[in-house]
Amino acid sequence: KAAGYPFQHIHAVGSYGWEWMPDLVRSKGVDVQDDGPIYLKEYIYDMPTAMVAADIVIGRAGASSCNEIAVAGVPCILIPSPNVTANHQEKNAMALASQGAAAVILEKDCTAQAVMETIRHLLEDSKAYADMRKALVDMAVPDCAQRICAIMEELISKKSKR
């Protein structure tokens, strides 16, 4: 807001975060209200709509999230959780970043300044923004659920024939 960007921020915190996050955010002076520019939600139930309406998605880097972002084709800043098995979120994020499909900020390096600089870069460099959007769309696998189901059905079929 101070940088002059009109914004709307929707932040999904999950059930655990919902227990404490609203009070923490308010205690830090952030005005969270249903009609304000900052929305705190326990869950976003229509993620595809929220994503395609966004100019930038900032999120973790689970496999499903990465594919949802890619299918939406929305430039993103991924902040992989370091608290996952085999550091798989960082690997997911770096796979996208290596193709120009994401900006990555490791949690240990994640500051308000780092996030704002990355947002500013994406919003002010229209070529970088368009290139990231194209890279995301090129990497997207919109029918991944169907593919996974087909593989599982094939494996089950082979096993039952033994």
N, C-alpha and C positions, 0 to 999 in steps of 0.2 A: 504494500500500500504506500509506504514512504517513497518507493522508487517511482511512483506514479502509474503503476499498472492497475487497471481495474481488475478485481479478482473475486472469485468465489472459491472457497476451499472446502471440500467435503472430505472429512477424515473418518474412516471406519476404524474402530478400535477393538472390535471383538468383545466377547463376553467378559473376559478377564479385565481388559482395559476399561470397559464400561463401568466397572465397580469403582474405579478411582480417578480415571482420566478427566472427566468433566470438572470435578472439584479442583484438581491440580491446575488445569488450564485456566479456570476462573481465578485461582489464587495468584496466578502470574499476570493477571490483568487482561486476559484475552476475553473479549465479549463474545460468548457463544450463545446464539439465539436462533430460533427456527426461521427467522426472516432476515438474518444478517448475512454477511459475506463468509462467515465461518460456521460450518455445520459439523457437529460431532454426532456420529451415528454409531450404534452398536454394530450394525451390519448394513451393507448396501445390497439390497435384495435384487436390484436390476442393474447389475454390474455392466452389462454390455451398453446400456443406455448411458450410464454415468461416464463410461470410458470414451465413447464416441463424442460426447458433449464436451469433453475436456480438451484443453490445449496442450497440457502436459500431465502425464501420470507419474506420480512419485510412489514407489512401492517396494516391497520386498521382491525376492526373485525366486519364488517357488516355481516349479515347472508349469503348473496350471496358470498362475498369474502371468508368467512370461508369454505363454501362448495366447492368453486373453488379450494382453497388450498388443501383441503382434497382429492378431486378427483385427483388432480395432484400428491398428495403424497409427496410434497416437504416440508421438515422441515421449520418451520416458527417462526418468532418473531412477535407477535401481539402487537400493541400499540393501544388499544381501545380509540376511541374519547370519551372524557367526555362530549361533547356538543351534546348529542343525547337524545331522549326521554327515560325516565326511565332507563338511563344508560345501555341500552340493549347491546351495544358493549362490555362492560366489562363482562356482563353475558355470552355472546357468547364466548368470549376469555377464560373465566374461565371454561366453559363447555369443551372446547378442552383441556385446560391445566390439568384439573382434570383427563383426560384419558391419559395424557402424549403426547398429539398430538400437543402441542404448548408451546412455551416459551412466557410469557407475561411480558411486561414492561408497567406499568401505565404511562400515559403521565407526571404526576407530578414527576415521578422518572426517566424519560427518559433523559439520558445524552449520549453523545458520548461514554463515558467510559462504561456505562451500556450496550449499544448496542454492542460495540466491545467485551466486556467480553462474552456476550451471543453468538455472532458469533464465537469467538474463541473456546468456549466450544463445540458448535455443530460441528465445523470443525475438532477439535482435538480429540474428543471422538467419535470414530466410532460406538461404541455400543449405545450411546445416540442418535446419528444421525439415526441409523438403527431402533431403538426402536420408535423414533418419526415418522419416515416414516411409519412404520407398524401401529402405532396407528391412524395415519391420514387415511390410506387406510381402516382400519377397521371401521372408523366412516363415511366414505364418502357415500353419497347418490347420485350416478351418474344419476339416473333417477328422480331426485326431481321435475324438471319442469313438466314431464309427470304425476307424482303423484298429483301435485297441480292441474293441468288441469283436471285430472280425478275426483278429489274431487269437483272442481267447477262445472263440468258438472253434477255430481250426485246431488249436491245441487240445481242447476237450474232445473233439471228434476223433483225433488221432489216438488219444488215450483210451477212449471207449472201444476202439477197434482192436486193441491189443488183447 
